[in-house]
Amino acid sequence: MPFVHLVIALALVEFFLFGVAVARARARYDIPAPATIGNEVFERYFRVQMNTLEQLVIFVPSVLLFARYVNAYAAAALGVVFLIGRALYFQGYVKAPQARHIGFILSAVPNLALLIGAIIGAIVALGARP
């Protein structure tokens, strides 16, 4: 499980760095807090951060449950793909919204695999009870 915990910590660091990027974009494009609109490029940074938050709500419990019921190494590997996908999503979306698709797929597919695996693993574990 240490690999899974490391991947989760890296996902949180990545999210923190996305927040820093939003703060820098807020200053660069003169968007005073708490505004979240006003410049198209700033809004892309903000959307990446919010979409990543939405994905993390699924990712963190799913990767932990997948590791518990299926396989910790596979969970960590899927988590690394998720991290790479989020980074590509960030780069693509900030550049042009149309360029975000590969990053989205590389983060959504592992997330879905982790979630489905966690559900199936938990169901199988229920059936294995004495």
C-alpha positions as CSV (number, residue, x, y, z in Angstrom):
1,M,0.0,0.0,0.0
2,P,2.9,2.5,0.3
3,F,2.9,2.9,-3.4
4,V,-0.8,3.7,-3.4
5,H,-0.3,6.2,-0.6
6,L,2.5,7.8,-2.5
7,V,0.3,8.1,-5.6
8,I,-2.4,9.7,-3.6
9,A,0.1,12.2,-2.1
10,L,1.4,13.0,-5.5
11,A,-2.2,13.6,-6.8
12,L,-2.7,16.0,-3.9
13,V,0.5,17.8,-4.7
14,E,-0.6,18.0,-8.4
15,F,-3.9,19.5,-7.3
16,F,-2.1,22.0,-5.1
17,L,0.1,23.0,-8.0
18,F,-3.0,23.5,-10.1
19,G,-4.3,25.8,-7.4
20,V,-1.0,27.8,-7.5
21,A,-1.4,28.1,-11.3
22,V,-4.9,29.4,-10.8
23,A,-3.6,32.0,-8.3
24,R,-0.9,33.1,-10.8
25,A,-3.4,33.3,-13.6
26,R,-5.7,35.3,-11.4
27,A,-2.9,37.9,-10.9
28,R,-1.8,37.8,-14.5
29,Y,-5.3,38.4,-15.9
30,D,-6.4,40.7,-13.1
31,I,-9.3,38.7,-11.9
32,P,-9.9,39.7,-8.2
33,A,-11.1,37.1,-5.8
34,P,-13.8,35.7,-5.5
35,A,-14.5,36.2,-9.2
36,T,-14.2,33.1,-11.4
37,I,-15.0,34.7,-14.7
38,G,-13.7,37.6,-16.6
39,N,-10.9,36.3,-18.8
40,E,-11.1,33.2,-21.1
41,V,-7.6,32.0,-20.3
42,F,-8.0,32.4,-16.6
43,E,-11.3,30.5,-16.8
44,R,-9.5,27.6,-18.4
45,Y,-7.0,27.4,-15.5
46,F,-10.0,27.6,-13.0
47,R,-11.9,24.8,-14.9
48,V,-8.9,22.5,-14.8
49,Q,-8.6,23.0,-11.1
50,M,-12.4,22.4,-10.5
51,N,-12.5,19.4,-12.9
52,T,-9.5,17.9,-11.1
53,L,-11.3,18.4,-7.7
54,E,-14.3,16.5,-9.1
55,Q,-12.0,13.7,-10.3
56,L,-10.2,13.5,-7.0
57,V,-13.4,12.9,-5.1
58,I,-13.7,9.7,-7.2
59,F,-10.0,8.8,-7.4
60,V,-8.9,8.8,-3.8
61,P,-11.5,6.4,-2.3
62,S,-11.5,4.3,-5.5
63,V,-7.7,3.8,-5.5
64,L,-7.8,2.9,-1.8
65,L,-10.6,0.4,-2.2
66,F,-9.2,-1.1,-5.4
67,A,-5.9,-1.6,-3.6
68,R,-7.7,-3.3,-0.7
69,Y,-9.9,-5.6,-2.7
70,V,-8.1,-6.1,-6.0
71,N,-4.3,-5.4,-6.1
72,A,-2.2,-2.5,-4.6
73,Y,0.4,-2.5,-7.4
74,A,-2.3,-2.3,-10.1
75,A,-4.0,0.5,-8.2
76,A,-0.7,2.4,-8.0
77,A,-0.1,1.9,-11.7
78,L,-3.6,3.1,-12.6
79,G,-3.0,6.0,-10.3
80,V,0.2,7.0,-12.1
81,V,-1.7,7.0,-15.4
82,F,-4.3,9.2,-13.7
83,L,-1.6,11.6,-12.7
84,I,-0.1,11.8,-16.2
85,G,-3.6,12.2,-17.6
86,R,-4.3,15.1,-15.3
87,A,-1.0,16.8,-16.2
88,L,-1.8,16.4,-19.9
89,Y,-5.3,17.7,-19.3
90,F,-3.9,20.8,-17.6
91,Q,-1.5,21.5,-20.5
92,G,-4.0,20.8,-23.2
93,Y,-6.9,22.7,-21.7
94,V,-4.9,25.8,-20.8
95,K,-3.5,25.9,-24.4
96,A,-6.9,25.3,-26.1
97,P,-10.0,23.6,-24.7
98,Q,-10.1,21.3,-27.8
99,A,-6.7,19.9,-26.8
100,R,-7.8,18.5,-23.4
101,H,-9.3,15.2,-24.7
102,I,-6.3,12.9,-24.4
103,G,-5.6,14.1,-20.9
104,F,-9.2,13.7,-20.0
105,I,-9.3,10.1,-21.3
106,L,-6.0,9.2,-19.6
107,S,-7.5,10.3,-16.3
108,A,-11.1,9.3,-16.7
109,V,-10.4,5.7,-17.9
110,P,-8.2,4.8,-14.9
111,N,-10.6,6.5,-12.6
112,L,-13.5,4.4,-14.0
113,A,-11.4,1.2,-13.8
114,L,-10.5,1.9,-10.2
115,L,-14.1,2.6,-9.3
116,I,-15.5,-0.5,-11.1
117,G,-12.8,-2.7,-9.7
118,A,-13.4,-1.4,-6.2
119,I,-17.1,-2.1,-6.5
120,I,-16.6,-5.6,-7.9
121,G,-13.9,-6.4,-5.3
122,A,-16.1,-5.3,-2.4
123,I,-19.0,-7.4,-3.8
124,V,-16.7,-10.4,-4.1
125,A,-15.4,-9.9,-0.6
126,L,-19.0,-9.8,0.7
127,G,-19.6,-13.2,-0.9
128,A,-16.4,-14.6,0.6
129,R,-17.6,-14.0,4.2
130,P,-18.1,-17.1,6.3
